[in-house]
């Protein structure tokens, strides 16, 4: 967040510098409001671009095998442009390359779910997906029995057409 603030201020200086440089090159006297207006416009343009491109830049930086399964856009009155062109504020992904299976329980897959939100550090949640039963349980405590079955899971129903189910259970 500090780096974004510094980049926004730098964009303001660059915008004002362009106007002042153009005035010096043309040897014309510019209105007193031209440099502050250019600085403010550059800062606003950078802030809008930075917010609108956050998801794309973050998703492109994900390691190979990590698949985005959900995107959330939330407009805000503090960002009026978000009503016209909503940008993704948070998203969830699954490590499809790091799926773990147990031969004793072939229908269940242990996965790592990741959650990103703008201005918040990413979080991770291990989970088990039951492909046959179309259900999911979090592995917060990670308790397994001797055969590799999850001990006392709190199952939640999943939609077979959902992105998480399709990414983890493509053959189910």
C-alpha positions as CSV (number, residue, x, y, z in Angstrom):
1,X,0.0,0.0,0.0
2,X,2.9,2.3,0.7
3,X,4.4,1.6,-2.7
4,X,1.1,2.4,-4.3
5,X,1.0,5.7,-2.5
6,X,4.5,6.6,-3.5
7,X,3.7,5.6,-7.2
8,X,0.6,7.8,-7.1
9,X,2.6,10.8,-5.8
10,X,5.2,10.1,-8.5
11,X,2.5,10.1,-11.1
12,X,1.4,13.5,-9.8
13,X,4.9,14.9,-10.1
14,X,5.2,13.5,-13.6
15,X,2.0,15.0,-14.7
16,X,2.9,18.4,-13.4
17,X,6.4,18.1,-14.8
18,X,5.0,17.4,-18.3
19,X,2.8,20.5,-18.2
20,X,5.7,22.6,-16.8
21,X,8.1,21.2,-19.4
22,X,5.6,21.9,-22.2
23,X,5.2,25.5,-21.0
24,X,9.0,25.9,-20.9
25,X,9.5,24.4,-24.4
26,X,6.8,26.5,-26.0
27,X,7.8,29.6,-24.0
28,X,4.3,30.4,-23.2
29,X,2.9,31.3,-19.8
30,X,0.5,28.7,-18.6
31,X,-2.3,29.4,-16.2
32,X,-1.4,28.9,-12.6
33,X,-3.9,26.0,-12.3
34,X,-2.4,23.9,-15.2
35,X,0.3,22.1,-13.2
36,X,-1.9,21.2,-10.2
37,X,-4.7,20.1,-12.5
38,X,-2.2,17.9,-14.5
39,X,-0.8,16.5,-11.2
40,X,-4.3,15.7,-9.9
41,X,-5.4,14.2,-13.2
42,X,-2.3,12.0,-13.4
43,X,-2.8,10.8,-9.8
44,X,-6.4,10.0,-10.4
45,X,-5.7,8.2,-13.7
46,X,-2.9,6.1,-12.0
47,X,-5.2,5.2,-9.1
48,X,-8.0,4.1,-11.4
49,X,-5.6,2.1,-13.6
50,X,-3.9,0.5,-10.6
51,X,-7.2,-0.6,-9.2
52,X,-8.7,-1.8,-12.5
53,X,-5.6,-3.8,-13.4
54,X,-4.9,-5.3,-9.9
55,X,-6.6,-8.6,-10.5
56,X,-5.1,-9.2,-14.0
57,X,-1.6,-8.4,-12.7
58,X,-2.0,-10.6,-9.6
59,X,-3.6,-13.5,-11.5
60,X,-0.8,-13.4,-14.1
61,X,1.8,-13.7,-11.3
62,X,0.3,-16.9,-9.9
63,X,2.4,-20.0,-10.1
64,X,1.7,-22.5,-12.9
65,X,-1.1,-24.9,-11.8
66,X,-2.9,-22.4,-9.6
67,X,-6.4,-21.9,-11.1
68,X,-8.7,-18.9,-10.3
69,X,-12.1,-20.3,-9.3
70,X,-14.0,-17.2,-8.2
71,X,-13.8,-13.4,-8.7
72,X,-15.7,-10.8,-6.6
73,X,-16.4,-7.3,-7.7
74,X,-17.8,-4.8,-5.3
75,X,-18.7,-1.3,-6.4
76,X,-18.3,1.5,-3.9
77,X,-19.4,5.1,-3.7
78,X,-15.9,6.1,-2.8
79,X,-14.9,4.8,-6.3
80,X,-17.6,6.1,-8.6
81,X,-15.9,4.5,-11.6
82,X,-16.5,1.1,-10.1
83,X,-20.2,1.4,-10.9
84,X,-19.4,1.9,-14.6
85,X,-16.5,-0.6,-14.9
86,X,-16.4,-2.9,-11.9
87,X,-13.0,-4.2,-11.0
88,X,-12.2,-7.4,-9.1
89,X,-11.5,-6.7,-5.4
90,X,-10.9,-10.3,-4.3
91,X,-10.6,-13.7,-5.7
92,X,-10.1,-17.3,-4.8
93,X,-7.8,-19.9,-6.4
94,X,-7.0,-23.6,-6.0
95,X,-3.6,-25.3,-6.5
96,X,-4.8,-27.8,-9.2
97,X,-1.2,-29.0,-9.7
98,X,-0.7,-29.9,-6.0
99,X,-3.8,-32.1,-5.6
100,X,-3.1,-35.0,-3.1
101,X,-5.0,-38.3,-3.3
102,X,-5.0,-41.3,-1.0
103,X,-5.5,-44.8,-2.5
104,X,-7.6,-45.8,0.5
105,X,-10.1,-43.0,-0.2
106,X,-9.9,-42.5,-4.0
107,X,-12.9,-40.2,-4.2
108,X,-11.5,-37.6,-1.8
109,X,-8.9,-35.0,-2.8
110,X,-6.9,-32.8,-0.5
111,X,-6.4,-29.3,-2.0
112,X,-5.0,-25.9,-1.0
113,X,-7.4,-23.0,-1.5
114,X,-6.0,-19.5,-1.6
115,X,-7.8,-16.2,-1.1
116,X,-6.6,-12.8,-2.3
117,X,-8.1,-9.5,-1.4
118,X,-6.9,-6.0,-2.3
119,X,-4.8,-4.5,0.5
120,X,-4.9,-7.7,2.5
121,X,-2.2,-10.4,2.7
122,X,-3.3,-13.6,0.9
123,X,-4.6,-16.5,3.0
124,X,-4.5,-20.3,2.6
125,X,-7.0,-22.9,3.6
126,X,-6.4,-26.7,3.2
127,X,-9.6,-28.6,2.3
128,X,-10.8,-32.0,1.3
129,X,-13.1,-32.4,-1.7
130,X,-15.3,-35.5,-1.9
131,X,-15.8,-35.9,-5.7
132,X,-18.4,-38.7,-5.4
133,X,-20.5,-36.9,-2.8
134,X,-20.0,-33.3,-4.2
135,X,-19.1,-31.9,-0.9
136,X,-16.2,-30.0,0.8
137,X,-14.7,-29.8,4.2
138,X,-12.1,-27.5,5.6
139,X,-9.0,-29.1,7.2
140,X,-8.3,-26.5,9.8
141,X,-7.1,-29.1,12.3
142,X,-6.0,-31.6,9.7
143,X,-7.1,-34.7,11.6
144,X,-6.8,-38.0,9.6
145,X,-7.3,-41.5,10.8
146,X,-4.8,-44.4,10.2
147,X,-6.3,-45.1,6.8
148,X,-6.1,-41.5,5.6
149,X,-9.8,-40.6,6.1
150,X,-10.7,-37.2,7.5
151,X,-11.8,-37.5,11.1
152,X,-15.2,-35.8,11.9
153,X,-15.4,-33.5,8.9
154,X,-17.9,-30.7,8.7
155,X,-19.1,-31.2,5.1
156,X,-20.6,-28.5,2.9
157,X,-22.5,-29.3,-0.3
158,X,-20.9,-28.2,-3.6
159,X,-22.4,-27.5,-7.0
160,X,-21.1,-30.1,-9.5
161,X,-21.0,-27.3,-12.1
162,X,-19.0,-24.9,-9.9
163,X,-15.4,-23.9,-10.8
164,X,-13.9,-25.5,-7.7
165,X,-15.5,-28.9,-8.4
166,X,-14.6,-28.8,-12.1
167,X,-11.0,-27.9,-11.3
168,X,-10.5,-30.6,-8.7
169,X,-12.9,-33.4,-10.0
170,X,-12.8,-33.2,-13.8
171,X,-13.8,-36.8,-14.3
172,X,-16.6,-36.9,-11.7
